[in-house]
């Protein structure tokens, strides 16, 4: 999937029900929309299925690749750490120290320390505020605002680095936004642009006005 492939939604966490794990002889034939056993109610918002094992996070792109064991020389150890991050509860602080260490290293890429988004020179470590924000792996949208999507805009506005009350616009993530550039810029210079990954455009054409807002699958 390309880096601009998600629509403008508040994306929190992806779960899969681990039904019939370890028993390939069991065949699930019941429809997800059929009444649950003993309940008599169709599956839906008021009667969701039970969630089990967390297997992935689909909030902010590039966070696990950039901040979880990014400087680990052993590729297998790095992948194991990233899988572990994807599986822990979003309320866990297990990876906070890992985030803080990675943020400190990335902050120095431009040879200027302390210009990352939301540095706090009064705290040790100074990267605690940004680490805490990024551990809350969700994309925020201001439902009361119109005027376009600014990825990480609401977070930057809350950090006081954007001028004006609406500097972050509606936040969120619209198709076509270079969210990786925004992420790198926030981590290196504390801005929403300027530090690029060298990719000039997406590999698909997205229509932000027509559902489902995404390019055709490849």
C-alpha positions as CSV (number, residue, x, y, z in Angstrom):
1,X,0.0,0.0,0.0
2,X,1.3,3.4,-0.9
3,X,2.1,5.9,1.9
4,X,-0.9,8.1,1.0
5,X,-3.5,5.4,0.7
6,X,-5.7,6.0,3.8
7,X,-8.7,8.2,3.7
8,X,-9.4,11.1,6.1
9,X,-10.6,9.3,9.1
10,X,-9.8,9.0,12.8
11,X,-7.8,5.8,12.7
12,X,-7.0,4.2,16.1
13,X,-6.1,0.5,16.2
14,X,-6.6,-2.5,14.0
15,X,-7.8,-5.8,15.6
16,X,-8.5,-9.2,14.3
17,X,-10.5,-11.8,16.2
18,X,-8.3,-14.8,16.6
19,X,-11.1,-17.3,15.9
20,X,-10.2,-21.0,15.6
21,X,-6.5,-20.3,16.1
22,X,-4.6,-23.5,16.2
23,X,-7.5,-25.7,15.0
24,X,-7.5,-25.9,11.2
25,X,-10.2,-28.5,11.2
26,X,-12.8,-25.9,12.3
27,X,-14.7,-24.1,9.6
28,X,-16.4,-20.8,10.4
29,X,-19.6,-20.6,8.4
30,X,-21.6,-18.1,10.4
31,X,-21.9,-14.7,8.8
32,X,-20.6,-11.7,10.8
33,X,-24.0,-10.2,10.3
34,X,-26.0,-13.1,11.5
35,X,-27.3,-13.2,15.1
36,X,-24.7,-14.1,17.7
37,X,-25.3,-17.5,19.5
38,X,-27.8,-17.0,22.3
39,X,-28.2,-13.3,21.7
40,X,-30.6,-13.1,18.9
41,X,-29.2,-9.7,17.8
42,X,-27.4,-9.0,14.5
43,X,-23.7,-8.0,14.6
44,X,-23.3,-4.3,14.4
45,X,-22.4,-1.2,16.4
46,X,-24.7,-2.1,19.2
47,X,-23.6,-5.8,19.3
48,X,-19.9,-5.9,18.2
49,X,-17.9,-9.2,18.2
50,X,-15.5,-9.8,21.0
51,X,-12.0,-8.5,20.2
52,X,-9.0,-10.5,21.1
53,X,-5.4,-10.2,20.0
54,X,-4.0,-6.8,18.9
55,X,-1.8,-7.5,15.9
56,X,-1.1,-4.1,14.3
57,X,-1.4,-0.3,14.7
58,X,-2.8,1.7,11.8
59,X,-2.6,5.2,13.2
60,X,0.4,7.4,12.3
61,X,2.6,6.1,9.5
62,X,6.3,5.5,10.0
63,X,6.3,5.7,13.8
64,X,7.2,2.2,14.5
65,X,9.8,2.1,11.7
66,X,11.4,5.3,12.8
67,X,11.2,5.1,16.6
68,X,11.1,1.4,17.6
69,X,14.6,-0.1,17.4
70,X,15.4,2.0,14.3
71,X,19.1,2.0,15.3
72,X,19.3,-1.7,16.1
73,X,21.9,-3.3,13.9
74,X,20.4,-6.8,14.2
75,X,17.5,-6.9,11.7
76,X,15.8,-9.8,13.4
77,X,15.9,-8.0,16.7
78,X,14.5,-4.8,15.1
79,X,11.6,-6.7,13.5
80,X,10.8,-8.5,16.8
81,X,10.8,-5.2,18.7
82,X,8.4,-3.6,16.1
83,X,6.1,-6.6,16.2
84,X,6.1,-6.4,20.0
85,X,5.2,-2.6,19.8
86,X,2.3,-3.4,17.4
87,X,1.0,-6.0,19.9
88,X,1.1,-4.1,23.2
89,X,-1.9,-2.2,24.6
90,X,-2.1,1.4,23.4
91,X,-2.2,2.4,27.1
92,X,1.2,0.8,27.8
93,X,4.2,2.9,28.5
94,X,6.6,0.0,27.7
95,X,8.1,1.7,24.7
96,X,8.3,5.3,26.1
97,X,12.0,5.1,26.9
98,X,12.6,3.6,23.5
99,X,10.8,6.5,21.8
100,X,12.7,9.0,23.9
101,X,16.1,7.6,23.0
102,X,15.2,7.5,19.3
103,X,13.8,11.0,19.4
104,X,17.0,12.3,20.9
105,X,19.1,10.7,18.1
106,X,16.8,12.0,15.3
107,X,16.6,15.5,16.9
108,X,20.4,15.9,16.1
109,X,20.2,15.0,12.4
110,X,20.2,18.7,11.5
111,X,23.0,19.4,14.1
112,X,20.6,21.4,16.2
113,X,19.4,19.9,19.5
114,X,16.1,20.9,21.0
115,X,14.3,22.1,17.8
116,X,12.1,19.0,17.5
117,X,8.3,19.4,18.1
118,X,7.4,19.9,21.7
119,X,10.8,19.8,23.4
120,X,10.7,20.6,27.1
121,X,14.0,21.9,28.4
122,X,12.7,21.8,32.0
123,X,12.2,18.1,31.9
124,X,14.6,15.2,31.8
125,X,14.4,13.7,29.3
126,X,13.2,16.7,27.3
127,X,11.6,14.3,24.8
128,X,9.0,13.0,27.2
129,X,6.1,15.2,25.9
130,X,6.6,14.2,22.2
131,X,7.1,10.6,23.1
132,X,3.9,10.5,25.1
133,X,2.0,12.2,22.2
134,X,3.3,9.7,19.6
135,X,2.6,6.7,21.8
136,X,-1.0,7.7,21.6
137,X,-1.1,6.3,18.1
138,X,-4.2,7.9,16.7
139,X,-4.9,10.4,14.0
140,X,-7.0,13.4,15.3
141,X,-9.6,15.3,13.3
142,X,-11.4,18.4,14.5
143,X,-15.0,17.8,13.5
144,X,-16.0,21.4,14.0
145,X,-13.6,22.8,11.4
146,X,-13.6,23.1,7.7
147,X,-10.8,24.2,5.4
148,X,-8.7,21.2,4.7
149,X,-6.5,18.6,6.3
150,X,-3.2,19.3,7.9
151,X,-1.5,16.1,9.0
152,X,-0.1,16.5,12.6
153,X,-1.5,20.0,12.4
154,X,-3.7,19.7,15.6
155,X,-0.8,18.2,17.5
156,X,1.5,21.0,16.4
157,X,-1.2,23.6,17.3
158,X,-1.5,22.0,20.8
159,X,2.3,22.3,21.1
160,X,2.1,26.0,20.4
161,X,4.3,26.0,17.3
162,X,1.7,27.1,14.8
163,X,0.4,30.7,14.7
164,X,-3.3,31.4,15.1
165,X,-6.0,29.4,16.8
166,X,-6.7,27.4,13.7
167,X,-3.2,26.9,12.4
168,X,-3.7,23.1,12.5
169,X,-6.9,23.3,10.4
170,X,-8.9,20.1,10.8
171,X,-5.9,17.9,11.3
172,X,-6.5,14.4,10.0
173,X,-5.0,12.8,6.9
174,X,-6.3,13.4,3.4
175,X,-5.2,11.3,0.3
176,X,-2.3,12.9,-1.4
177,X,-0.7,14.5,1.7
178,X,2.9,13.7,2.1
179,X,2.6,12.4,5.6
180,X,6.1,11.0,5.7
181,X,7.6,14.4,5.0
182,X,5.5,15.8,7.8
183,X,6.6,13.1,10.2
184,X,10.3,13.6,9.4
185,X,10.0,17.3,9.6
186,X,8.3,17.2,13.0
187,X,11.0,14.8,14.3
188,X,14.0,16.7,13.0
189,X,13.1,20.4,12.8
190,X,9.8,20.8,14.7
191,X,8.0,21.9,11.5
192,X,5.4,20.3,9.3
193,X,7.5,20.3,6.1
194,X,11.0,20.7,4.8
195,X,12.6,17.4,5.6
196,X,11.7,15.0,2.8
197,X,12.2,11.3,2.1
198,X,13.0,11.9,-1.6
199,X,9.6,10.6,-2.9
200,X,8.0,13.3,-5.0
201,X,4.6,11.8,-5.6
202,X,2.4,8.9,-4.9
203,X,2.2,5.9,-7.3
204,X,-1.6,6.2,-7.6
205,X,-4.3,8.8,-8.3
206,X,-6.7,9.4,-5.5
207,X,-10.0,11.3,-5.7
208,X,-10.6,13.0,-2.3
209,X,-14.2,13.8,-3.3
210,X,-15.4,10.3,-4.2
211,X,-15.7,7.4,-1.7
212,X,-13.6,5.4,-0.9
213,X,-11.1,8.1,-1.7
214,X,-8.4,5.6,-2.7
215,X,-6.7,4.6,-6.0
216,X,-7.6,1.3,-7.6
217,X,-5.8,-1.7,-6.0
218,X,-2.6,-2.8,-7.7
